[in-house]
Structures are given as structure tokens and as C-alpha cells.
């Protein structure tokens, strides 16, 4: 044993792996503080981005709009990703759905000055450097003709005004047309609100988008960006009742139910920021401000206030007057979770170890779910793959490099919430053996997927 341990210690490959694990743990330590400050909604999106999968998020029907706005802020503030809200309805067409996924490309900063057209005459830069246009060269006559005297008083004619001759258009340098604007692209996070109300063809098109990562329009093909996340935002009485078309439903990674009583943190913060901005504007625009206060206005260069120009020139102004139309120069804050953080978490999730007892516990849960009397249709193999993927992704979020039985139970609640279908009483298994329908109805009354998962987790023995 000692010789084997010494040989393992001398193995350079194992030493390199240990050094990499220590390095990853050091990088994970500051990241855990940020992860522990995230809300449940942000954690659901984070787990989906780590696994490169898609999730379903539901709430009460009256709070779907607030939930969609909250997820939009989560995409921007927490992860720094683009997002779009797609309002699905029963009369939605395929073209409507494909167009709603697109966002305009980020425009490059341009100046307000318009491009000047090419003049058919010689430019002043081609003339000999004898003088400026407004200041004649030495030796030029200062007498003006009647025609030039009546044009603009105080201005002198150009020194070689008589030598200006038209040139042929062929001698003008050819101008290249501006490059076409980049085409619109699919947002990183698509929030499909009320996707369950959309026609079946729309939901199948969404499934095709998840499988092929591209969507066709009438004129072009749009590829999904990286990362890409589709989030159906549904309204339902409970998390187990929120679902879409069966094939699309099985493709979704996890499901999360958000209780409106838990609030919408980012949406509340945005409302507070808007109220603070309005208060600042109202406090800045005071009609009874004393005239001794020097203010400056951020406006267009063509509409410069003389008082503002004097204030800028003096260099003593400390108060600037902002207008609602003036663009904000404050840069957007960096996201909480960066792309490097996602890559690190994904790598650690792949390296998470699963003990044989924990793997047996996972398989027992799957078997009990398939054999449960309240489950109709069993459990799909895709759900089994997602369960193993999720329990590994949860390990680095808890600062672990291995999977515990509690993580398996937590993953089972998220993976099977939208997948398990409760059987109808008349099709319950014991009806074949002579059970009474009334007794079966009483047994299944009020039973949902959440209850089935809790029942199974209570029956399966936890490894010690």
C-alpha cells in the first residue's frame, strides 16, 4: 500500500491533476460569494447556462408579465446577455414567431455630421498654399466687384476664384457605397411568454430551434448565438401543471415554480432606480433657483445655450443641468456572472465525482418513479440524462467536487416537475385487479408531480 501511494505521489499526471483542482478551487472561492447572493430565478437560469440546456419557469397567471420582466433584467444585469420577450397567442403564425426572436444588431457609434458629397470642382486643398479662403494671400487685390460686395459683407473672394473650372465626373475619385447594416440576430435568452397557448406548429418550431440551433424566415436563415437559452414563461396554478407540447416538454432541462409572494428583486430595484432618477430630475429643475448658480446643459451642439457656454469656458461650474433627452454617459455595470465564470462552473461540473452508492441511489429513484401508481407514461431516458447532468452541476455551486444524496434529491425535484403526468383514475393500475373507481379517485385527488417526487424520495433508502 505504501509503495502504491508513493508511486501515485510520483506520478506527474496525478500531480498535475491535483494542481489543477487546487487552482480551480481557488478560483471558485470568490465566485461562491456571488452565487450565494443570487435569487432562485437567477440560479435556475445559471444552471441552464452551465449545462447549455433550456428551462421552463412558471408562476401564477396574474404574475406572468412581472415574471417575464424580471427574467429580462436577470439576463441583462446578472449575465450581461441580450434577451427578448415573445408574446405567444393562439393565432400566432410561424413568421410571427421567427420575427419575434430577432433583435437589431448593436449599432456602431457614429457622428452626427452628414457625409459630404463629392464636388465637381477643384477643392481648395488642391490650390497652392498662398492663403486661406477667408484671408487672401499677400498681393491679392482687396477691391471687390459689385457682385461680390453684395454677397456677404466682410468676406473676401478666394484668391483664384477666376481659375475655378469644372472637371469631368470621370476624374472624380469613385466613392464606395456604405457597407450594408448587419442582419438582425437571435437574442441570447428568448422569453417565450404563454408558449403553451401558441399553436402546436409554433411549439414544434421552437423544438426544431433547440435541436438545430437555427430558424428559417422568408428571406434568410438565422443561427442561434452562444450562449442560447429558451425559457417558456407560463402561468399555471402550480409548477406541475405548467407544461407545453410533450416532445418540447421533454426537451426542457428543468422546471422552476416562482411564488409571487417571493417578490421580483430586480424589477423592484429598477422601479426604485426610476423613482430616484425622477426625484433627481425634479430637484435639478427648480424654477426658484438663485441666479448665482452656474449650470450647464448637455444638448446638441447646434442648440448651445450662451449661459452654458460661458459656464463651460469658465471652468468653475460644478452643477450640470441634465435634460430628459440627453443621452446617459454612465456605462452599464459589469454582469455578476461572467462568461469566464460559466466556463469554470461547466468544467467543474464535468469533473464532479459520483460515488457508486450515490449512483445506485439515483437509479433507485428513477425506478420508483417509473413504478409509482400515480405516474402515467413512465419516465423518459432524456429525463434520466438531465438528472445526472443537473446533480453534477449543483456540486460546484455548493463548493463540492463530488455529488451528495441531497443534491440528487434536489435535482430530481427540478427535473421531473414538468415531466411527470398523473394518471387518470380510470386508467390507474389497480383498476385491472378490481379496485373501485371511487376509491381510486379519492386516492389520486389533489396529487401532483410534486407529491409523487416527495413520495418517492421518502421511500428510497438514502445511502449512508
C-alpha positions as MATLAB code, in Angstrom:
seq = 'XXXXXXXXXXXXXXXXXXXXXXXXXXXXXXXXXXXXXXXXXXXXXXXXXXXXXXXXXXXXXXXXXXXXXXXXXXXXXXXXXXXXXXXXXXXXXXXXXXXXXXXXXXXXXXXXXXXXXXXXXXXXXXXXXXXXXXXXXXXXXXXXXXXXXXXXXXXXXXXXXXXXXXXXXXXXXXXXXXXXXXXXXXXXXXXXXXXXXXXXXXXXXXXXXXXXXXXXXXXXXXXXXXXXXXXXXXXXXXXXXXXXXXXXXXXXXXXXXXXXXXXXXXXXXXXXXXXXXXXXXXXXXXXXXXXXXXXXXXXXXXXXXXXXXXXXXXXXXXXXXXXXXXXXXXXXXXXXXXXXXXXXXXXXXXXXXXXXXXXXXXXXXXXXXXXXXXXXXXXXXXXXXXXXXXXXXXXXXXXXXXXXXXXXXXXXXXXXXXXXXXXXXXXXXXXXXXXXXXXXXXXXXXXXXXXXXXXXXXXXXXXX';
ca = [
       0.000    0.000    0.000;
       2.799    2.380    0.877;
       4.537    1.593   -2.394;
       1.333    2.281   -4.339;
       0.848    5.581   -2.539;
       4.449    6.537   -3.238;
       4.035    5.612   -6.899;
       0.881    7.721   -7.107;
       2.697   10.603   -5.473;
       5.482   10.326   -8.036;
       3.065   10.182  -10.970;
       3.366   13.564  -12.768;
      -0.075   13.243  -14.330;
      -1.785   12.888  -10.969;
       0.235   15.743   -9.570;
      -0.864   17.919  -12.464;
      -4.494   16.978  -11.876;
      -4.199   17.827   -8.203;
      -2.659   21.176   -9.032;
      -5.475   21.926  -11.471;
      -8.076   21.007   -8.863;
      -6.441   23.278   -6.314;
      -6.317   26.090   -8.853;
      -9.985   25.643   -9.707;
     -10.924   25.633   -6.033;
      -9.054   28.894   -5.548;
     -10.913   30.418   -8.486;
     -14.221   29.079   -7.193;
     -13.868   30.593   -3.718;
     -14.671   34.224   -4.693;
     -17.316   33.016   -7.149;
     -19.270   31.240   -4.413;
     -19.973   34.550   -2.680;
     -21.648   35.827   -5.840;
     -23.565   32.582   -6.346;
     -24.933   32.592   -2.810;
     -26.312   36.093   -3.357;
     -28.396   35.042   -6.378;
     -32.144   34.524   -6.258;
     -33.934   31.306   -7.179;
     -34.744   32.641  -10.642;
     -31.136   33.593  -11.249;
     -29.984   30.166  -10.075;
     -32.404   28.453  -12.465;
     -31.007   30.456  -15.383;
     -27.453   29.837  -14.169;
     -27.917   26.059  -14.075;
     -29.337   26.113  -17.594;
     -26.423   28.158  -18.922;
     -23.903   25.856  -17.252;
     -25.410   22.787  -18.922;
     -26.220   24.560  -22.234;
     -29.828   23.455  -21.823;
     -33.218   25.171  -21.564;
     -35.631   25.608  -18.688;
     -39.316   26.218  -18.013;
     -40.331   28.821  -15.429;
     -43.918   29.261  -14.277;
     -45.907   31.332  -11.820;
     -49.486   32.333  -11.196;
     -51.370   33.594  -14.239;
     -51.655   37.141  -12.883;
     -47.887   37.479  -12.433;
     -46.619   36.262  -15.813;
     -45.851   39.778  -17.069;
     -43.865   40.637  -13.944;
     -42.006   37.331  -14.179;
     -41.035   37.984  -17.806;
     -39.760   41.468  -16.952;
     -37.813   40.062  -14.017;
     -36.147   37.463  -16.246;
     -35.315   40.168  -18.772;
     -33.462   42.083  -16.074;
     -31.783   38.889  -14.893;
     -30.423   38.309  -18.399;
     -29.041   41.841  -18.616;
     -27.832   42.565  -15.113;
     -26.778   39.156  -13.847;
     -25.345   37.608  -17.010;
     -24.872   40.523  -19.437;
     -26.804   38.760  -22.217;
     -29.332   40.044  -24.711;
     -32.942   38.998  -24.272;
     -36.291   39.309  -25.994;
     -39.837   38.708  -24.763;
     -42.069   36.847  -27.230;
     -45.797   37.204  -26.551;
     -47.345   33.974  -27.814;
     -51.057   33.584  -28.533;
     -53.449   31.177  -30.204;
     -53.363   32.977  -33.582;
     -49.589   33.261  -33.845;
     -48.008   32.285  -37.157;
     -44.610   30.812  -37.865;
     -43.423   34.077  -39.397;
     -44.551   35.996  -36.332;
     -42.640   33.645  -34.067;
     -39.463   33.718  -36.148;
     -39.510   37.508  -36.414;
     -40.117   37.976  -32.699;
     -36.908   36.109  -31.856;
     -34.713   38.663  -33.624;
     -33.191   41.788  -32.194;
     -31.496   44.584  -34.166;
     -27.692   44.454  -34.145;
     -25.765   46.763  -31.905;
     -25.162   49.953  -33.900;
     -21.634   51.265  -34.033;
     -21.123   54.788  -32.689;
     -21.494   57.317  -35.465;
     -21.153   61.061  -35.576;
     -23.974   63.463  -36.199;
     -22.228   65.011  -39.177;
     -23.609   64.054  -42.564;
     -21.157   62.795  -45.208;
     -20.293   65.459  -47.750;
     -20.901   64.804  -51.418;
     -18.040   64.956  -53.874;
     -17.812   68.356  -55.542;
     -17.273   68.519  -59.330;
     -14.896   71.460  -58.806;
     -11.332   71.573  -57.602;
     -11.160   71.578  -53.858;
      -9.351   74.334  -52.039;
      -6.833   71.815  -50.808;
      -5.618   71.461  -54.422;
      -4.815   75.170  -54.713;
      -1.295   76.410  -53.985;
      -0.875   77.270  -50.296;
      -0.998   81.008  -50.908;
      -3.597   81.854  -48.293;
      -6.760   80.887  -46.543;
     -10.220   81.109  -48.013;
     -11.140   83.914  -45.638;
      -7.712   85.570  -45.625;
      -6.346   86.441  -49.101;
      -2.738   85.808  -49.857;
      -0.337   88.724  -49.863;
      -0.511   90.647  -53.063;
      -4.095   89.799  -53.869;
      -6.372   92.677  -54.712;
      -8.670   93.787  -51.868;
     -11.128   95.509  -54.143;
     -14.382   93.676  -54.549;
     -16.568   93.643  -57.568;
     -20.202   94.699  -57.172;
     -21.278   91.095  -57.408;
     -19.031   90.023  -54.565;
     -19.733   93.103  -52.495;
     -23.422   92.339  -52.305;
     -22.944   88.684  -51.387;
     -21.611   88.630  -47.840;
     -20.168   91.761  -46.291;
     -16.744   91.388  -44.738;
     -15.716   88.328  -46.758;
     -13.061   88.387  -49.434;
     -13.296   86.338  -52.624;
     -10.983   83.355  -52.994;
      -7.616   84.178  -54.482;
      -8.119   82.026  -57.567;
     -11.849   82.342  -57.999;
     -11.408   83.039  -61.667;
      -9.381   79.861  -62.151;
     -12.087   77.521  -60.839;
     -13.087   75.286  -63.711;
     -15.409   72.294  -63.714;
     -13.862   68.902  -64.078;
     -15.360   65.836  -65.615;
     -17.130   63.384  -63.327;
     -14.824   60.642  -64.568;
     -11.851   62.331  -62.918;
     -13.551   62.321  -59.527;
     -12.389   59.530  -57.259;
     -15.061   56.824  -57.113;
     -16.946   56.619  -53.850;
     -17.712   53.249  -52.325;
     -21.244   52.742  -51.046;
     -21.524   52.279  -47.281;
     -21.494   48.660  -46.163;
     -24.925   47.171  -45.587;
     -26.036   47.025  -41.969;
     -25.564   43.677  -40.255;
     -28.671   41.494  -40.236;
     -30.713   41.064  -37.064;
     -29.795   38.154  -34.863;
     -31.475   35.896  -32.339;
     -31.256   37.056  -28.735;
     -29.194   35.068  -26.244;
     -32.196   34.469  -23.990;
     -35.669   34.109  -25.516;
     -38.504   34.507  -23.016;
     -41.485   32.803  -24.669;
     -44.404   34.113  -22.656;
     -47.543   31.917  -22.773;
     -45.886   29.443  -25.113;
     -48.452   26.838  -24.050;
     -51.166   28.964  -25.706;
     -49.384   29.001  -29.070;
     -50.449   26.553  -31.805;
     -48.796   23.178  -31.883;
     -46.872   24.154  -35.029;
     -45.250   27.042  -33.148;
     -44.154   24.777  -30.314;
     -42.749   22.254  -32.780;
     -40.867   25.097  -34.452;
     -39.438   26.019  -31.052;
     -38.329   22.406  -30.601;
     -36.673   22.488  -34.017;
     -34.844   25.648  -32.972;
     -33.500   23.887  -29.880;
     -32.399   20.842  -31.876;
     -30.778   22.538  -34.881;
     -29.960   25.917  -33.255;
     -31.252   27.804  -36.274;
     -34.547   29.093  -37.611;
     -35.744   29.894  -41.121;
     -37.530   33.035  -42.223;
     -38.840   34.034  -45.625;
     -35.562   35.648  -46.637;
     -32.749   34.111  -44.597;
     -31.585   31.609  -42.013;
     -30.714   32.805  -38.528;
     -28.376   30.800  -36.316;
     -28.716   30.806  -32.560;
     -25.914   32.609  -30.712;
     -23.719   31.223  -27.973;
     -24.913   31.012  -25.298;
     -28.552   30.481  -26.209;
     -31.419   29.811  -23.820;
     -35.147   29.384  -24.470;
     -37.313   29.960  -21.399;
     -41.059   29.303  -21.682;
     -42.724   31.620  -19.155;
     -46.092   30.096  -18.286;
     -48.949   30.799  -15.936;
     -50.440   27.871  -14.026;
     -51.932   27.093  -10.602;
     -48.828   25.033   -9.717;
     -45.474   24.062  -11.153;
     -46.624   20.570  -12.057;
     -49.451   21.907  -14.226;
     -47.231   24.171  -16.353;
     -46.197   22.306  -19.472;
     -46.029   22.578  -23.251;
     -46.205   20.075  -26.111;
     -44.950   16.663  -24.885;
     -41.926   16.490  -27.193;
     -40.844   20.044  -26.391;
     -41.674   19.479  -22.732;
     -39.296   16.517  -22.535;
     -36.538   18.528  -24.208;
     -36.565   21.177  -21.462;
     -33.856   20.698  -18.862;
     -35.515   21.787  -15.621;
     -38.680   23.478  -14.396;
     -38.989   26.085  -11.666;
     -42.093   27.449   -9.974;
     -41.824   31.035   -8.722;
     -44.186   32.100   -5.977;
     -45.240   35.748   -6.475;
     -45.029   36.162   -2.701;
     -41.245   35.819   -3.008;
     -41.193   39.058   -4.996;
     -39.208   40.213   -8.014;
     -35.917   41.607   -6.763;
     -34.515   43.101   -9.970;
     -37.856   44.552  -11.004;
     -38.239   46.243   -7.633;
     -34.707   47.630   -7.870;
     -35.444   49.047  -11.320;
     -38.566   50.768  -10.016;
     -36.553   52.250   -7.161;
     -33.885   53.476   -9.582;
     -36.533   55.103  -11.789;
     -38.041   56.851   -8.790;
     -34.621   58.097   -7.715;
     -33.917   59.420  -11.220;
     -37.244   61.228  -11.298;
     -36.509   62.757   -7.912;
     -33.094   63.906   -9.102;
     -34.573   65.493  -12.220;
     -37.305   67.232  -10.242;
     -34.739   68.523   -7.757;
     -32.466   69.725  -10.547;
     -35.155   71.658  -12.457;
     -36.114   74.155   -9.771;
     -37.880   77.303  -11.010;
     -36.758   79.291   -7.971;
     -33.066   78.534   -8.178;
     -30.926   81.558   -7.334;
     -29.345   83.195  -10.390;
     -25.871   82.876   -8.883;
     -25.782   79.132   -9.593;
     -23.990   78.399  -12.834;
     -25.392   75.409  -14.716;
     -24.598   73.658  -17.964;
     -26.910   71.748  -20.250;
     -25.997   68.649  -22.197;
     -27.703   69.251  -25.537;
     -26.942   69.213  -29.219;
     -24.068   71.323  -30.452;
     -26.419   73.307  -32.675;
     -28.584   74.365  -29.714;
     -25.971   75.619  -27.298;
     -27.155   77.897  -24.524;
     -24.921   81.010  -24.199;
     -25.017   80.740  -20.422;
     -23.937   77.135  -20.665;
     -21.063   78.055  -22.981;
     -19.902   80.655  -20.528;
     -20.130   78.141  -17.723;
     -18.049   75.628  -19.628;
     -15.490   78.244  -20.575;
     -15.144   79.493  -17.004;
     -14.289   76.044  -15.690;
     -15.841   76.906  -12.323;
     -19.185   75.193  -12.762;
     -19.818   72.187  -10.596;
     -23.548   71.771  -11.275;
     -24.674   70.428  -14.621;
     -28.245   70.636  -15.761;
     -29.396   67.384  -17.342;
     -32.335   67.135  -19.675;
     -34.534   64.084  -20.179;
     -33.490   63.943  -23.838;
     -29.783   63.940  -23.107;
     -28.158   60.525  -23.543;
     -26.759   58.875  -20.458;
     -22.982   58.523  -20.481;
     -22.904   56.221  -17.460;
     -21.507   52.848  -18.550;
     -23.542   49.767  -17.767;
     -22.312   47.887  -14.703;
     -20.493   44.623  -15.376;
     -22.545   41.439  -15.065;
     -22.447   39.477  -11.840;
     -21.718   36.175  -13.595;
     -19.303   36.500  -16.500;
     -18.623   34.138  -19.369;
     -15.425   33.003  -17.668;
     -17.436   32.085  -14.578;
     -19.806   29.979  -16.668;
     -16.913   28.161  -18.313;
     -15.336   27.443  -14.944;
     -18.579   26.115  -13.466;
     -19.202   23.953  -16.531;
     -15.713   22.473  -16.277;
     -16.094   21.756  -12.570;
     -19.485   20.149  -13.200;
     -17.920   17.745  -15.683;
     -15.197   16.875  -13.175;
     -17.628   16.221  -10.297;
     -17.318   12.676   -8.950;
     -20.288   10.365   -8.328;
     -19.796    7.536   -5.844;
     -21.236    4.140   -6.681;
     -23.672    4.347   -3.754;
     -24.907    7.739   -4.957;
     -25.314    6.388   -8.493;
     -27.328    3.465   -7.110;
     -29.476    5.932   -5.179;
     -30.097    7.845   -8.412;
     -31.155    4.697  -10.277;
     -33.460    3.639   -7.442;
     -35.250    6.981   -7.604;
     -35.773    6.564  -11.345;
     -37.080    3.022  -10.891;
     -39.514    4.002   -8.156;
     -40.806    6.884  -10.262;
     -41.485    4.567  -13.188;
     -43.344    2.098  -10.980;
     -45.344    4.633   -8.982;
     -49.081    4.019   -9.255;
     -49.864    7.702   -9.836;
     -47.460    8.161  -12.765;
     -48.770    7.813  -16.317;
     -46.357    7.070  -19.113;
     -43.276    6.377  -17.021;
     -40.034    8.370  -17.157;
     -38.182    9.217  -20.376;
     -34.479    8.472  -20.954;
     -33.900   12.178  -21.613;
     -35.032   12.921  -18.077;
     -32.508   10.394  -16.751;
     -29.702   12.113  -18.653;
     -30.797   15.521  -17.393;
     -30.915   14.220  -13.823;
     -27.296   13.083  -13.969;
     -26.274   16.339  -15.606;
     -28.054   18.536  -13.073;
     -26.781   16.801   -9.947;
     -23.219   17.296  -11.218;
     -23.900   20.962  -11.992;
     -25.171   21.519   -8.454;
     -21.927   20.267   -6.892;
     -19.676   23.270   -7.726;
     -22.436   25.683   -6.681;
     -22.076   24.210   -3.181;
     -18.277   24.245   -3.283;
     -18.027   20.466   -3.738;
     -16.208   18.292   -6.237;
     -18.491   15.308   -5.629;
     -22.249   14.636   -5.654;
     -24.128   14.018   -2.412;
     -27.507   12.248   -1.996;
     -29.144   15.553   -1.068;
     -28.075   17.014   -4.416;
     -29.665   14.038   -6.170;
     -32.964   14.696   -4.396;
     -32.812   18.408   -5.217;
     -32.105   17.637   -8.870;
     -34.998   15.153   -9.033;
     -37.464   17.829   -7.879;
     -36.368   20.145  -10.697;
     -36.042   17.587  -13.494;
     -39.354   15.745  -13.021;
     -41.591   18.660  -12.017;
     -42.813   19.296  -15.573;
     -42.359   15.754  -16.876;
     -44.459   13.558  -14.601;
     -48.094   13.180  -15.649;
     -50.619   11.988  -13.082;
     -52.664    9.056  -14.346;
     -56.428    9.309  -14.776;
     -58.364    7.354  -12.102;
     -59.981    5.005  -14.620;
     -56.545    4.089  -16.021;
     -54.854    3.527  -12.678;
     -53.011    0.200  -12.482;
     -55.073   -1.348   -9.702;
     -58.289   -0.933  -11.706;
     -57.218   -4.064  -13.604;
     -57.358   -6.013  -10.366;
     -60.857   -4.979   -9.338;
     -60.340   -1.722   -7.427;
     -63.333    0.575   -7.084;
     -63.251    3.756   -9.135;
     -64.453    5.892   -6.247;
     -61.619    4.661   -4.037;
     -59.023    5.369   -6.714;
     -60.431    8.853   -7.321;
     -60.208    9.597   -3.620;
     -56.624    8.334   -3.583;
     -55.491   10.472   -6.531;
     -57.418   13.605   -5.590;
     -55.074   16.569   -5.324;
     -51.969   14.540   -6.211;
     -49.459   16.349   -8.419;
     -45.925   15.738   -9.671;
     -44.518   17.448   -6.587;
     -46.288   14.956   -4.333;
     -45.111   11.994   -6.403;
     -41.458   13.057   -6.211;
     -41.692   13.665   -2.465;
     -43.333   10.273   -2.012;
     -40.581    8.508   -3.934;
     -37.802   10.341   -2.095;
     -39.391    9.230    1.150;
     -39.477    5.579    0.080;
     -35.982    5.198   -1.389;
     -33.276    4.499    1.177;
     -30.600    7.174    1.363;
     -27.002    5.870    1.297;
     -25.087    6.459    4.498;
];
